[in-house]
């Protein structure tokens, strides 16, 4: 056999051996390459993420899908800042899957490195909170949502030499801050007279932030706020996941 032909045959055999060895060491037979870095399967991870979210948020219902490094979750009946949240949705990047092995609620902070979220807040749940909570100095405070923002009416109590009770009305919008959801561009009226900005800010500071993101133990991004006649939605457009493994759970009477 000519030398050139022998060289090419040997070269092709060497390439074949290298390809086989690379495939062998990249992933075990039947194991997706994307999961070769962890001993936790998508099914086990979905269960662990669901457990951690359940312990952290105590939702009425929970739906979790995990596919490789992504997790999608839907929760209903979550409580944040004392207010019931009708729905919370998350699309999260799992940066450290093995962090979930501990089963500790704090593992969420290291497990989820980044998430896009969505919160749906009902007008009736905001009013239910203020009907039983007067720590902010308000009593009988009721909100009315609309696509253009909100109006609110209630009695505000302030302590000077004596207790001063003021019946007031307000209008404004809900806005996103770095640490929560705030009442923004708010004007306050007493007997139909618009109040000075200094007084308005002093009163509104008793309510702001309406929701605190510190109740979420990992970073979540929200981009927009939209409102209608019954609800407000703070959204970062979390996309659903197709495929993967899913866990569902719903609270029962005995829970």
C-alpha positions as CSV (number, residue, x, y, z in Angstrom):
1,X,0.0,0.0,0.0
2,X,1.4,3.4,-0.9
3,X,2.6,5.5,2.0
4,X,0.1,8.4,1.3
5,X,-2.8,5.9,1.4
6,X,-1.6,4.4,4.6
7,X,-1.3,7.8,6.2
8,X,-4.9,8.8,5.2
9,X,-6.3,5.5,6.5
10,X,-4.5,5.9,9.9
11,X,-5.7,9.5,10.1
12,X,-9.3,8.5,9.5
13,X,-9.1,5.8,12.2
14,X,-7.6,8.2,14.7
15,X,-10.4,10.7,14.1
16,X,-13.0,7.9,14.5
17,X,-11.5,6.9,17.9
18,X,-11.4,10.5,19.1
19,X,-15.1,11.0,18.2
20,X,-16.1,7.8,20.0
21,X,-14.1,8.7,23.2
22,X,-15.6,12.3,23.2
23,X,-19.2,10.9,23.0
24,X,-18.5,8.4,25.7
25,X,-17.1,10.8,28.2
26,X,-19.6,13.6,27.4
27,X,-22.6,11.7,28.8
28,X,-23.5,8.3,30.0
29,X,-25.7,6.1,27.7
30,X,-29.3,7.3,27.7
31,X,-28.5,10.4,29.7
32,X,-29.1,13.8,28.1
33,X,-25.9,15.8,27.8
34,X,-27.6,18.8,29.5
35,X,-28.0,16.8,32.7
36,X,-24.5,15.3,32.8
37,X,-23.3,18.0,35.3
38,X,-25.8,17.0,38.1
39,X,-27.2,13.9,39.7
40,X,-30.6,15.5,40.0
41,X,-33.1,14.6,37.3
42,X,-35.7,17.1,35.9
43,X,-38.4,15.1,37.7
44,X,-36.6,15.2,41.1
45,X,-35.7,18.9,40.5
46,X,-39.3,19.8,39.8
47,X,-40.4,18.2,43.0
48,X,-37.7,20.0,45.0
49,X,-38.4,23.4,43.5
50,X,-42.1,22.9,44.2
51,X,-41.3,21.9,47.8
52,X,-39.1,25.0,48.3
53,X,-41.6,27.4,46.7
54,X,-44.4,25.8,48.8
55,X,-42.5,26.3,52.1
56,X,-41.5,29.9,51.1
57,X,-44.9,31.2,49.8
58,X,-47.6,28.8,51.2
59,X,-49.7,29.0,48.1
60,X,-53.2,27.6,47.6
61,X,-52.1,25.8,44.5
62,X,-48.7,25.2,42.8
63,X,-47.6,24.1,39.3
64,X,-43.9,23.7,38.5
65,X,-42.1,22.5,35.3
66,X,-38.4,22.0,35.1
67,X,-36.4,21.4,31.9
68,X,-32.7,21.3,32.2
69,X,-31.6,24.7,33.5
70,X,-35.0,26.4,33.4
71,X,-38.0,26.3,35.7
72,X,-41.5,27.6,35.2
73,X,-43.9,28.0,38.2
74,X,-47.4,29.2,38.7
75,X,-48.8,29.8,42.2
76,X,-52.2,31.0,43.4
77,X,-53.2,32.4,46.7
78,X,-49.7,33.7,47.7
79,X,-49.4,36.3,50.5
80,X,-47.0,39.2,50.1
81,X,-46.8,42.1,52.5
82,X,-49.9,40.8,54.2
83,X,-51.9,41.0,50.9
84,X,-53.2,38.0,49.0
85,X,-51.8,37.7,45.5
86,X,-54.2,36.0,43.1
87,X,-51.5,34.6,40.8
88,X,-47.7,34.6,40.7
89,X,-45.8,33.2,37.7
90,X,-42.0,32.7,37.4
91,X,-39.6,31.7,34.6
92,X,-36.3,31.1,36.4
93,X,-32.8,30.2,35.5
94,X,-31.5,27.4,37.8
95,X,-27.8,28.3,38.3
96,X,-27.1,25.7,40.9
97,X,-29.3,22.7,40.8
98,X,-27.5,20.9,43.5
99,X,-28.4,23.7,46.0
100,X,-31.9,22.3,46.1
101,X,-30.6,19.1,47.7
102,X,-30.5,20.6,51.1
103,X,-34.3,21.2,51.3
104,X,-33.7,24.5,53.0
105,X,-35.9,27.4,52.1
106,X,-32.7,29.5,51.8
107,X,-31.6,27.2,49.0
108,X,-33.9,29.2,46.7
109,X,-31.6,32.1,46.8
110,X,-28.7,30.1,45.5
111,X,-30.7,27.8,43.3
112,X,-32.4,30.6,41.3
113,X,-30.0,33.1,39.9
114,X,-32.5,35.1,37.8
115,X,-36.2,35.1,37.1
116,X,-38.8,36.9,35.1
117,X,-42.0,37.2,37.0
118,X,-45.7,38.2,36.9
119,X,-48.0,39.1,39.8
120,X,-51.7,39.5,39.5
121,X,-53.2,41.6,42.3
122,X,-57.0,41.8,42.7
123,X,-58.8,45.0,43.8
124,X,-60.9,42.9,46.2
125,X,-57.8,41.5,47.9
126,X,-56.3,44.9,48.5
127,X,-59.6,46.1,50.0
128,X,-59.8,43.0,52.2
129,X,-56.3,43.8,53.6
130,X,-57.1,47.4,54.5
131,X,-60.5,46.4,55.9
132,X,-58.7,44.6,58.7
133,X,-55.4,46.4,58.9
134,X,-55.1,50.0,60.3
135,X,-51.4,50.0,61.0
136,X,-50.9,52.4,58.1
137,X,-53.1,55.0,59.9
138,X,-56.0,54.5,57.5
139,X,-59.4,53.0,58.3
140,X,-62.2,52.1,55.9
141,X,-59.7,52.6,53.0
142,X,-61.1,51.2,49.7
143,X,-59.5,51.2,46.3
144,X,-61.2,51.3,42.9
145,X,-59.1,50.1,40.1
146,X,-59.4,51.2,36.4
147,X,-57.3,51.0,33.2
148,X,-56.1,54.5,33.9
149,X,-55.1,53.9,37.6
150,X,-56.8,53.9,40.9
151,X,-59.0,56.0,43.1
152,X,-59.2,55.5,46.9
153,X,-61.3,56.8,49.8
154,X,-60.8,56.4,53.5
155,X,-60.2,58.0,56.9
156,X,-56.6,59.0,57.8
157,X,-55.7,59.4,61.5
158,X,-52.7,61.5,62.6
159,X,-51.4,62.1,66.2
160,X,-50.6,65.7,67.1
161,X,-51.7,67.1,70.5
162,X,-54.8,65.1,69.8
163,X,-55.9,62.5,67.2
164,X,-56.8,64.2,64.0
165,X,-59.1,62.2,61.7
166,X,-59.3,63.3,58.1
167,X,-61.6,61.9,55.5
168,X,-59.8,62.0,52.2
169,X,-59.8,60.8,48.6
170,X,-56.9,60.0,46.4
171,X,-56.1,59.1,42.8
172,X,-52.9,57.9,41.1
173,X,-51.3,54.9,39.4
174,X,-49.4,51.8,40.5
175,X,-45.7,51.8,39.6
176,X,-42.7,49.6,39.9
177,X,-39.8,50.4,42.1
178,X,-36.6,48.4,42.6
179,X,-37.9,47.0,45.8
180,X,-41.7,46.8,45.3
181,X,-45.0,48.1,43.9
182,X,-45.7,51.8,44.8
183,X,-48.6,54.2,44.7
184,X,-47.2,56.8,42.2
185,X,-48.3,60.2,40.8
186,X,-50.8,60.4,43.6
187,X,-53.0,63.4,44.4
188,X,-54.9,63.6,47.7
189,X,-58.1,65.6,48.2
190,X,-59.8,66.7,51.4
191,X,-63.3,68.0,50.8
192,X,-62.5,68.2,47.1
193,X,-59.4,70.4,47.7
194,X,-56.1,69.1,46.4
195,X,-53.6,68.9,49.2
196,X,-49.9,70.2,49.1
197,X,-47.3,67.7,47.9
198,X,-45.5,67.6,51.2
199,X,-48.7,66.4,53.0
200,X,-49.5,64.0,50.2
201,X,-46.0,62.4,50.5
202,X,-46.3,62.1,54.2
203,X,-49.6,60.3,54.0
204,X,-48.7,58.1,51.1
205,X,-45.4,57.0,52.8
206,X,-47.7,55.2,55.3
207,X,-48.8,52.9,52.5
208,X,-45.7,52.6,50.2
209,X,-44.6,50.2,49.1
210,X,-47.9,48.5,48.7
211,X,-46.0,45.2,48.0
212,X,-42.4,44.5,49.0
213,X,-40.3,42.4,46.7
214,X,-38.1,41.5,49.7
215,X,-40.7,38.7,50.4
216,X,-39.3,37.0,47.2
217,X,-36.0,35.3,48.2
218,X,-34.4,35.6,44.8
219,X,-34.1,38.2,42.0
220,X,-37.2,38.7,39.9
221,X,-37.6,41.2,37.0
222,X,-40.9,43.0,36.3
223,X,-41.1,45.4,33.4
224,X,-44.7,46.7,33.1
225,X,-47.8,47.5,35.1
226,X,-51.3,47.2,33.5
227,X,-54.6,47.7,35.3
228,X,-58.2,47.0,34.5
229,X,-61.4,47.4,36.5
230,X,-60.7,44.5,38.9
231,X,-57.0,43.9,38.9
232,X,-53.4,45.1,38.5
233,X,-50.7,43.0,36.7
234,X,-47.0,43.5,37.2
235,X,-45.3,41.5,34.5
236,X,-41.9,40.6,33.1
237,X,-43.5,38.2,30.6
238,X,-42.4,34.9,32.0
239,X,-42.6,32.3,29.2
240,X,-44.0,28.9,29.8
241,X,-41.8,25.8,29.3
242,X,-42.7,23.0,27.0
243,X,-41.5,19.5,27.8
244,X,-39.5,18.7,30.9
245,X,-41.1,17.3,34.1
246,X,-44.0,18.8,35.9
247,X,-45.3,18.7,39.5
248,X,-48.8,20.0,40.6
249,X,-50.1,20.5,44.0
250,X,-53.4,22.0,45.5
251,X,-54.2,22.8,49.1
252,X,-57.0,20.7,50.6
253,X,-59.2,21.3,53.6
254,X,-56.9,19.2,55.8
255,X,-53.9,21.2,54.8
